[in-house]
Amino acid sequence: MHTVAFASVPTKLGDVLAAVTEDGVAATAFQDSPVTRDRIRERLRMAVADDPARTAPARAELAAYFAGELREFGVAVDWRLMSTLQRQVLGMLFARVPYGQVVTYGELAARSGTGVPARGIGSIMGSNPIPVIVPCHRVVAGNGLGGFSGGEGVESKRWLLTLEGYLPPTLDWDL
């Protein structure tokens, strides 16, 4: 029987939750609550396991990322909550857009080779079940930041891009 284990990391953007199966991180969320955990568990159709050893690598890497100490995630990713199309687009993003760099929705549409227009790429980014690790925050509009469905919306995206050095810090920036 497959199970999911949960762990969260306190960050400037709130408690970031990781859901880890035997295959890797299957979901992250910008809120840790019983409702969020239950929603993820239901989507995965798995029982919950109390398995700190399983979640420790994801927890450590997320903490290091949010502390500005990690530039590339090494934890395994479990892509099971994504459709084939999502997997193709988000997999391209995960593999080819590194820390501190961005790509526009249109550029990602062209690079993915899926025939999905830029607007469709935006929908795929909004449905990303593993934000931060699969870095949908690195996809921007041609004329600005674009949207973001995680945390506090575009302000969370701005914070992540500032952390990564893509955007300059504001006077009130605090890691």
N, C-alpha and C positions, 0 to 999 in steps of 0.2 A: 504494500500500500504506500502510495506517495504521500508525503506530508509537506507542510510549509512551516517554517519557523520565522519568527519576527524579532527584529531588534531595531531600536531607534537611536539616533544620534542628536544631541542638542546642538543647534546651530543658530546663527543670527537670523535665519529665515524660519525658525521654529524647529520642532522635533521632526527630523527627517526619518521616515520609516523605511526599512528594507524588508521585503518578503523573500525568503530564500528557500528554494526547493532543493532536492538532492542534486539537481542539474545546475543550479546557480541562482543568481538574483532574477526573480521573475517580475518583481514590481517594486517601485519606490513611491513614496508619497510625501508631501510637504506637511503632513499632519499625522500624528500618531494618536489614534483614539480607538476604542472598541468598535465603533461603527466602521472606520476605515479598515481595520484588520478584518472584520467580518465580511465587508464588501470584497476585499481581495481574496479571502479564503473561498468565498462563494464563486468568484470568477475562476479560480483555479480548481474548484471542486475537490479540495483536499482537506484532510484533517490537520489540525494544528499540532505541531510538536514543540516541546520545550527543548531546544537544542542549541545552547550557547556556542558550542564548538563549531557548529555549521554556520552560524551567523557572525562569528568573530571576524573573519576576513573582510566581509562587506562592511561591518561596523567600523573596523579599523581604517579601511580605505576611505569611507565617507568622512570620518573624523579628520583624517589627514588632508583630504581634499578641501574641506571647509576651513581648515587651519592654514591653507595656502601652501601645504607641504607636498601634495601629490598632484602630478600633472597627467597621469595616465592610469586608468583603472585596470587592474589585472585580474579582478574577480571574474569568475565564469558568469556568463549571462544566459538565462533560460528564456528563450524567445517564444515560448508556447502561447502566450496571450496575444500574439500578433498574427494577423493574416499574412499570407504569402506576400502581398503587395506591401504591407507595413514593414515586414521583415526585410524586403529588398531595399526600400528607401531608408529605413532606420539603420539597417546594417551598413549601407554605404556611408551614412553619416558617422556612425560609430567607428568605422575603419579608416575614414579618409579626412575627417575634419578634426585636427588636433587641438589641444588646449591652446587658448589664446587666439584662435582663428575663427572666422565666421564664413558662412556661405549664404547667399540669398536664396529665397524660396525658388526663384527661377533657375538659378545655377544648380541647385540640388535636383530640381526636376530634370534638367538636361543631363546631369551626371548619372542619375539613377537609371536612365534609359527605359523608364516604365511607360512613357507617354502621358504620365499624369501632369496636368498643368500646375503652375505655381500655387493657385488657390487650393488645389487638391493636396499639394504638399503641406500647406498650412493645416489642413484637417488632419493629416497623418501626424504632424508634430503635436497637435492638440490631443491626439489619442494615444500618445506614447505612454506605455505603462511603466517605463523605467527612466523617468527624467533624471537628470544629472549624470548618471552612469552612461546612458545613451543620450548624448548631449543636444537635445532639441533646442536648448537655449542658444546654441551657436548658429541657429538659422534665423536670419534677419530679413526684413523687407528691403527692397531696393532703395527706399526713401526714408529709412529709419529702422527702429528696432522690430517693428511688427508686434504681434501679440505673444502671450504666454499664458498657459492655463494653470501653471503650478504656483503654489504659494500665494503671494500677493499680486499675482499677475505680472505685468510688465516691470514693476519695481523689483520683483525677484529676479527676473531676467537681467535687468540692469546690474543688480548686485553680483550675480554670477559672472557676467562679462567683465565687471570691474575687478573681481577676484582674479580672473584669468589674465588681466592686463590688457584686454582688448579696448576697454573704455578707461579713460583717465579717472582717478578717484576724485570725488567731490570733496569740498572742505570738511564735510561731516563724515567722511568715510571712516569706518571702523571695522577692521577685520574681526 
